[in-house]
Amino acid sequence: MASQSTVMMTSQSTTTFSPSFISTRTNTTDSTHFTRFPFRTRPQTRSSTHRLVLSSRLNSSKSSDAGGSVNNGDFAYELHHDFYRHRKKGSPVFVTLPVNSVGLEGRVSRPKAMMLSLRALAAAGVEGVVVEIWWGLVERNEPRVYDWRGYRELIAMASMCGLKVRAVLAFHQYGTVTDDPNRIPLPLWVLDEIQKDPELAYSDRFGRRNIEYISLGCDIFPVLCGRSPIQAYSDFIREFRDTFRPLLGCIITGVLIGMGPGGELRYPSFSSHKPNLHELGEFHCYDKYMLASLNACARDIDKREWGNGGPFSTGSLMQNPEHAEFFRNKDGSWNTPYGEFFLKWYSDMLLLHGERICREAETIFRGTEVRISAKLAAIHWHYATQSHPSELTAGYYNTSNRDGYLPIARMFSKYGFSICCSCFEMQDAVMKKINPYGSPEGFLRQLLLAARLCDVSLEGQNYSTNLDDGAFSQVLKMSKFYSDGIEKRPFSFNFVRMDKKMFEPRNWDRFTRFVRQMSGRNIFRARLNSFGDIRLKTTSKATEVGLLYQHS
């Protein structure tokens, strides 16, 4: 069936977005107890025709039930999609939009450039875009007061270009340098609470605080204006569901839930902004909430002396792991009863944090036909050692004699989550020249095997933004390693991220060729009557976007 898209609007004026997008929530839920749910059922294949009604003024409901509801306002337009493509082979490609796509004022940044960019991506056959929705922008000033206006506008623009959307609910800070123009801190009211009680922030053995993400040690304590962090995350996720309910499963097809620094399920053992590929990392277990848990676990086994903090003799950040008593391969403390006790407690706390968020998110999105996922850090720079120190400090108890990723994959499988992970373009041969202890391919193979064993879908991602033909070929190779076999497993790729360099002729040619290769040349082309036919040569479209970036 031929591809068809029609747009019917009740008014010829430009779509505007009402301040009524700002909503409040007063009800909270108790997130301090656990129940087990069966595996999340996989979304069923939707019919070939989707009918979607979008409104320029939507008020979220206050229902806390799974599925939620939404009241539609006026000035609606309908977008009909008839798809002639059913992807039987190949993998869809998504593109992550710039961090500052929505500014601090709550509006889309440079909307003309954004629209042209989205049209170019659609013409190139990209499946959709990844939109990072920042806690620090939406719930910026007051608890339970949410401003979704900019993200409503951005997602509407993507849908009008025939693009799907993956939303990332980002509960972390972006940028660690205060003068970074793209820096997005935690909500201001959260920072106020951290200033009152610095123990809400992670701390290492030197007392250095990290405020990228709230310490998981206080997950269930009412430290945020009467709510626990888990309750605050759950309220935000629920408000997102209620606000965007009509789009879930048809336009918004996936939601990634942030679980730590950089949006990844881990401790802040290294810089999210620009990690050093030699860094051992530091254990972050010295805030009072983490220490209380460690102390209690040590008392339970009559080893009170083990509950006073993390391991000694872990060396300096950039030290050779063989010169650190705890991490060295031969007779290192990591492989002693004390080391096993501490590392198991440290990783179990991270798993418990992930389980708490998975449980809440699974309940909230149940019945919405949207795929939910979480991200793991691709920490590969000490993978060739026995102790894997940089993985241990991040909370992944993965060593030469213990699989640390299988328990994580089992946990995600239990709640029907997909796993997102980067470094798909990285090659061991290149890494060995930089760091002889690193093995991105070895790390990725282990994670992919764990995902296959637990029947977990995978979302790949690139680590570097400067990709050449060899890097794109490596992505294809690693994606086939996961998806090939008797039972084809769903795989997709998130390209990080869209910028002006992406639209330079040589880079654009490489990217569009990669999209065709990933998609098996079975690519969707949209005809959008409201914007004219976008089925132009993608090179000319990219050139137009590039010129706009240069002159704006």
C-alpha positions in Angstrom: 0.0 0.0 0.0 1.4 3.4 -0.9 2.6 5.6 1.9 0.0 8.2 2.8 -0.1 11.0 5.4 -2.8 13.6 5.6 -3.1 16.5 8.1 -6.5 18.0 8.9 -6.6 21.1 11.0 -9.5 23.0 12.5 -7.8 26.3 11.9 -5.3 27.6 9.3 -3.4 29.5 12.0 -0.1 28.3 13.3 -0.3 25.8 16.1 0.3 27.3 19.5 0.9 25.7 22.8 -1.1 26.9 25.8 0.3 27.6 29.2 -2.2 25.1 30.5 0.4 22.5 29.7 1.8 23.4 33.2 0.1 20.9 35.5 0.4 20.1 39.2 0.1 16.9 41.1 -0.7 16.6 44.7 -1.0 12.8 45.2 2.0 10.6 45.9 2.3 6.9 46.1 4.1 4.7 48.6 7.2 3.3 46.9 8.7 1.7 49.9 7.4 -1.9 49.5 7.9 -4.5 46.8 5.7 -6.8 45.0 6.6 -9.1 42.1 5.0 -8.8 38.7 5.0 -11.3 35.9 7.1 -10.5 32.8 5.9 -7.5 30.9 4.2 -8.7 27.8 5.7 -7.5 24.5 3.7 -5.0 22.5 1.6 -6.6 19.8 2.0 -5.6 16.2 -0.3 -2.7 15.5 -2.5 -2.4 12.5 -1.2 -0.9 9.3 -3.2 2.3 9.8 -2.7 4.6 12.8 -5.2 7.3 13.6 -3.9 9.9 16.0 -5.5 13.0 17.4 -3.1 15.6 18.8 -4.2 18.6 20.8 -2.5 21.9 21.4 -3.9 22.0 24.9 -3.8 18.9 26.9 -4.4 18.7 30.7 -3.1 15.6 32.4 -5.5 13.6 34.5 -4.9 13.0 38.1 -5.5 9.2 37.9 -2.7 7.1 39.3 -4.0 3.9 37.8 -1.9 2.0 35.2 -2.7 3.4 31.7 -3.9 6.8 32.8 -6.2 9.1 30.9 -6.1 12.5 29.3 -8.6 15.2 28.6 -8.3 16.7 25.1 -8.6 20.4 24.5 -9.5 22.4 21.4 -7.6 23.3 18.2 -6.8 19.7 17.4 -5.3 18.3 14.3 -5.4 14.7 13.1 -2.4 12.9 11.6 -3.1 9.7 9.7 -0.3 7.3 8.9 -0.7 4.5 6.4 2.5 2.4 6.5 3.5 0.2 3.6 6.5 -1.0 5.4 6.6 -3.9 7.8 10.1 -4.3 8.9 10.8 -8.1 8.6 14.5 -7.6 8.5 17.0 -5.0 9.3 17.0 -2.6 12.3 15.5 0.8 12.7 17.8 3.8 13.3 16.9 6.7 15.7 18.8 10.0 16.1 19.2 11.7 19.4 18.4 15.4 19.3 20.6 18.1 20.8 20.6 18.4 24.6 19.3 22.0 24.4 16.5 21.2 22.0 14.2 22.7 24.6 15.6 25.8 26.4 15.3 26.9 30.0 12.3 29.0 29.1 10.4 25.9 28.0 10.3 26.4 24.3 11.9 24.7 21.3 15.3 26.2 20.5 15.7 27.4 16.9 12.4 25.9 15.7 13.1 26.6 12.0 16.4 24.7 12.0 14.8 21.9 14.1 12.0 21.5 11.6 14.3 21.4 8.6 16.6 18.9 10.4 13.6 16.6 11.2 12.5 16.7 7.6 16.0 15.8 6.4 16.1 12.8 8.9 12.7 11.6 7.6 13.8 11.8 4.0 16.9 9.8 4.9 14.8 6.9 6.2 15.4 7.4 9.9 12.8 5.7 12.0 12.5 8.4 14.6 14.3 10.7 17.1 15.3 10.4 20.7 14.1 13.3 22.9 15.7 13.8 26.3 13.2 15.2 28.7 15.0 16.8 31.6 13.7 16.6 35.2 15.6 19.9 35.8 13.5 21.7 33.2 10.1 20.2 33.5 9.8 20.3 37.3 12.4 23.1 37.6 11.1 25.5 40.3 8.6 23.7 42.5 7.8 20.1 43.4 4.8 18.7 41.5 4.6 21.6 39.1 5.4 20.4 35.6 5.9 22.4 32.4 5.8 20.2 29.3 5.2 22.9 26.7 8.5 22.7 24.9 8.5 19.0 24.7 4.9 18.9 23.5 5.9 21.3 20.7 9.0 19.3 19.8 7.2 15.9 19.7 4.4 17.4 17.6 7.1 18.6 15.1 8.6 15.2 14.9 5.2 13.5 14.4 4.4 16.0 11.6 7.5 14.8 9.8 6.5 11.2 10.1 9.1 10.4 12.8 8.6 8.2 15.8 9.8 9.4 19.2 11.8 7.7 22.0 11.6 9.7 25.2 14.4 9.7 27.7 13.2 10.7 31.2 16.4 12.2 32.5 16.7 12.5 36.3 20.3 13.5 36.3 22.3 16.6 35.8 23.8 17.3 32.3 27.3 18.9 32.3 29.6 19.1 35.2 31.3 22.4 34.4 29.3 25.4 35.8 30.0 27.6 32.7 28.8 25.0 30.2 26.2 26.7 28.1 24.2 23.5 27.8 24.4 22.6 31.5 21.1 21.4 32.9 21.2 21.0 36.7 18.8 19.0 38.9 15.5 20.9 39.8 16.2 24.0 41.8 14.1 22.8 44.7 16.1 19.5 44.8 19.3 21.5 44.9 17.9 23.5 47.8 17.2 20.2 49.7 20.8 19.0 49.0 22.1 22.3 50.3 20.2 21.7 53.5 21.3 18.1 53.8 24.5 17.5 51.8 24.3 13.8 52.6 21.7 13.5 49.8 24.6 13.7 47.4 27.0 10.8 46.7 30.4 11.1 48.4 33.7 9.3 47.8 36.4 8.5 50.4 37.9 12.0 50.2 34.5 13.6 51.0 34.0 15.0 47.5 30.3 15.4 46.8 28.7 14.5 43.5 25.3 16.1 42.6 24.8 14.6 39.2 22.2 12.3 40.7 20.6 11.8 44.2 22.3 9.1 46.2 20.5 5.8 45.9 21.1 5.3 49.6 18.1 7.6 50.4 15.8 6.1 47.8 12.9 5.4 50.2 13.3 8.2 52.7 11.1 11.3 52.5 14.0 13.7 52.0 12.5 15.7 49.1 9.9 18.0 50.6 8.1 15.1 52.1 8.6 12.6 49.2 11.2 10.0 48.7 13.3 10.2 45.5 11.6 7.1 44.2 8.2 8.8 44.8 9.4 11.9 43.0 10.6 9.9 40.0 7.4 7.9 39.9 5.2 11.1 40.1 7.2 12.5 37.2 6.9 9.3 35.1 3.2 9.2 35.8 2.7 12.8 34.9 4.5 12.2 31.6 2.3 9.2 30.9 -0.9 11.2 31.6 0.2 14.2 29.5 1.3 12.3 26.5 -1.2 9.4 26.7 -2.7 9.8 23.2 0.7 9.4 21.7 2.0 6.4 23.6 2.4 3.4 21.3 1.9 5.2 18.0 4.1 8.3 18.0 6.0 7.8 21.3 7.0 4.2 20.9 9.7 3.9 23.6 10.5 5.5 26.9 14.0 5.2 28.5 14.0 5.7 32.3 17.1 7.4 33.7 18.5 5.5 36.7 21.7 7.3 37.6 24.5 9.6 36.4 24.5 10.1 32.6 21.0 8.4 32.7 22.8 5.1 33.3 22.2 2.5 36.1 25.5 3.1 37.9 27.4 5.1 40.5 29.1 8.4 39.7 32.5 6.7 39.7 33.7 8.7 36.6 32.8 11.9 34.8 29.6 11.5 32.7 30.7 14.4 30.5 34.0 13.1 29.4 35.3 10.0 31.1 39.0 9.2 31.0 39.7 5.8 29.4 42.4 5.1 32.1 40.3 6.0 35.1 39.9 3.4 37.9 37.1 5.3 39.5 36.2 5.8 43.1 33.7 3.9 45.3 30.8 6.3 46.2 29.5 4.9 49.5 30.4 7.5 52.0 27.1 9.5 52.5 25.4 8.7 55.7 22.6 6.7 54.0 25.0 4.4 52.1 27.2 4.0 55.2 24.1 3.1 57.4 23.2 0.3 54.9 26.8 -1.0 54.8 27.1 -0.9 58.5 23.9 -2.9 59.0 25.0 -5.6 56.5 28.4 -5.9 58.2 26.7 -6.3 61.6 24.5 -9.0 60.2 27.5 -11.2 59.6 29.3 -10.1 62.8 32.0 -8.2 60.8 31.5 -4.7 62.3 34.9 -3.6 61.1 33.8 -4.1 57.5 31.0 -1.5 57.8 33.0 1.6 58.2 33.5 2.5 54.5 34.8 1.3 51.3 38.1 -0.6 50.6 41.5 0.9 51.3 44.4 0.7 48.9 42.3 1.3 45.8 45.0 3.5 44.4 44.6 6.9 42.6 42.2 7.5 39.8 44.8 7.2 37.0 47.0 4.6 38.6 48.0 1.3 37.0 45.6 -1.2 38.6 48.6 -3.5 39.2 49.9 -0.9 41.6 46.7 -0.8 43.6 46.5 -3.5 46.4 42.7 -3.9 46.1 42.6 -4.2 42.3 45.8 -6.0 41.3 45.4 -9.3 39.4 47.4 -11.5 41.7 46.4 -11.6 45.4 44.3 -8.5 45.1 41.8 -7.8 47.9 38.9 -7.8 45.5 39.2 -11.6 45.6 39.2 -12.0 49.4 36.2 -12.6 51.7 36.1 -8.9 52.6 36.3 -7.8 48.9 33.5 -10.2 48.0 31.3 -8.9 50.8 31.8 -5.3 49.9 31.4 -5.7 46.2 28.3 -7.8 46.5 26.7 -5.2 48.9 27.7 -2.3 46.6 26.3 -4.0 43.5 23.2 -5.3 45.3 22.4 -1.7 46.3 22.5 -0.7 42.7 20.3 -3.6 41.6 17.8 -2.7 44.3 17.7 0.9 43.1 17.1 -0.4 39.5 14.4 -2.8 40.7 12.5 0.0 42.6 12.4 2.2 39.5 11.6 -0.8 37.1 8.7 -1.8 39.4 7.2 1.7 39.4 7.7 2.3 35.6 6.3 -1.1 34.7 3.1 -0.4 36.7 2.7 3.1 35.2 3.1 2.1 31.6 1.3 -1.2 31.8 -1.2 -1.4 28.9 0.2 1.5 26.9 2.0 -0.5 24.2 5.1 1.5 24.7 8.5 -0.2 25.2 10.4 0.8 28.3 14.1 0.6 28.6 17.1 1.5 30.8 20.7 2.3 30.0 23.9 0.6 31.2 27.3 2.2 31.1 29.8 0.8 28.6 32.8 0.6 30.9 35.4 -1.3 29.0 38.7 0.3 29.7 39.9 -2.3 32.3 38.0 -5.3 30.8 41.2 -7.2 29.9 42.2 -7.3 33.6 41.0 -9.9 36.1 39.5 -7.4 38.6 37.8 -5.0 36.1 38.3 -2.1 38.5 36.4 0.6 36.6 33.4 -1.6 36.4 33.6 -2.4 40.1 33.6 1.2 41.2 30.6 1.9 38.9 28.6 -0.9 40.7 29.0 -3.7 38.2 30.4 -6.7 40.1 31.9 -8.2 36.9 35.3 -9.9 37.2 37.2 -12.7 35.5 35.4 -15.2 37.7 32.0 -13.6 38.0 29.4 -12.4 35.5 28.1 -9.1 36.7 25.8 -8.4 33.8 23.6 -11.5 33.9 21.9 -10.4 37.2 21.2 -7.0 35.7 19.8 -8.5 32.5 17.5 -10.9 34.6 16.2 -7.9 36.5 15.4 -6.0 33.4 13.8 -9.1 31.8 11.6 -9.5 34.8 10.0 -6.1 34.2 10.0 -6.3 30.4 12.7 -3.6 30.0 15.0 -3.3 27.0 18.7 -2.5 27.5 20.4 0.5 25.9 24.2 0.5 25.7 26.9 2.5 23.8 30.3 1.7 22.3 28.9 -0.3 19.4 31.3 1.5 17.0 34.5 0.8 19.1 37.1 -1.7 18.1 39.6 -3.5 20.3 42.4 -2.9 17.7 42.0 0.8 18.0 41.5 0.8 21.8 44.7 -1.2 22.5 46.7 1.6 21.0 45.2 4.0 23.7 44.8 1.6 26.6 46.1 -1.9 26.6 43.7 -3.0 29.4 40.6 -2.0 27.4 38.3 -4.2 25.3 35.1 -2.7 24.2 34.3 -5.7 22.0 34.8 -8.1 24.8 32.6 -6.1 27.1 29.9 -5.7 24.5 29.9 -9.4 23.6 29.4 -10.4 27.3 26.5 -7.9 27.6 24.9 -9.1 24.4 25.1 -12.7 25.4 23.5 -11.9 28.8 20.7 -10.0 26.9 20.1 -13.0 24.6 20.0 -15.5 27.5 17.4 -13.3 29.3 15.4 -12.5 26.1 16.0 -8.8 26.5 15.7 -6.5 23.5 18.7 -4.3 22.8 19.2 -0.6 21.8 22.7 0.1 20.5 24.3 3.5 20.7 27.6 5.1 19.6 30.1 6.5 22.1 32.0 8.8 19.8 30.3 11.4 17.5 33.0 11.3 14.9 32.2 8.1 13.0 34.0 7.0 9.8 33.2 4.1 7.5 35.0 1.7 9.8 33.0 2.7 12.8 29.7 2.3 11.0 30.8 -1.1 9.8 31.6 -2.1 13.3 28.1 -1.1 14.4 26.7 -3.4 11.7 29.0 -6.2 12.9 28.0 -6.0 16.5 24.3 -5.6 15.8 24.4 -8.8 13.8 26.3 -10.6 16.6 23.2 -9.9 18.8 20.3 -10.3 16.4 21.5 -13.1 14.1 20.3 -16.6 14.8 17.3 -18.9 14.4 15.1 -16.5 16.4 15.7 -12.9 15.2 15.9 -10.6 18.2 14.7 -7.0 17.9 17.5 -4.5 17.7 17.6 -0.8 17.0 20.3 1.8 17.0 20.3 5.3 18.5 22.8 7.7 16.8 24.2 10.2 19.2 23.7 13.0 18.4 22.3 15.4 15.8 24.5 18.5 15.2 25.7 20.7 12.4 28.6 18.3 11.6 26.2 15.6 10.9 24.9 17.5 7.9 28.2 18.1 6.3 28.2 16.4 2.9 30.7 13.6 3.6 29.3 12.8 7.1 25.7 12.9 5.7 26.6 10.5 2.9 28.1 8.1 5.4 25.1 8.3 7.7 22.4 7.8 5.1 24.3 4.8 3.7 24.5 3.4 7.2 20.7 3.9 7.7 20.1 2.0 4.4 22.4 -0.8 5.5 20.8 -1.1 8.9 17.3 -1.0 7.5 17.9 -3.6 4.8 17.0 -0.9 2.2 13.4 -1.2 3.3 12.9 2.4 4.2 9.8 4.4 5.0 9.2 7.6 3.0 6.6 10.0 4.3 4.5 12.4 2.2 3.4 15.3 4.4 0.8 17.4 2.8 1.2 20.2 5.3 4.8 20.8 4.5 5.0 19.6 0.9 6.7 16.6 -0.5 9.9 15.8 1.4 10.9 13.1 -1.0 13.8 15.1 -2.3 17.4 14.1 -2.5 18.6 13.8 1.0 21.9 15.5 0.1 20.1 18.7 -0.9 18.0 18.6 2.2 21.1 18.2 4.3 22.8 21.1 2.6 19.8 23.3 3.3 20.0 22.3 7.0 23.8 22.9 7.1 23.5 26.4 5.7 20.8 27.2 8.2 23.0 26.1 11.1 25.8 28.3 9.7 23.8 31.4 9.4 21.6 31.2 12.5 
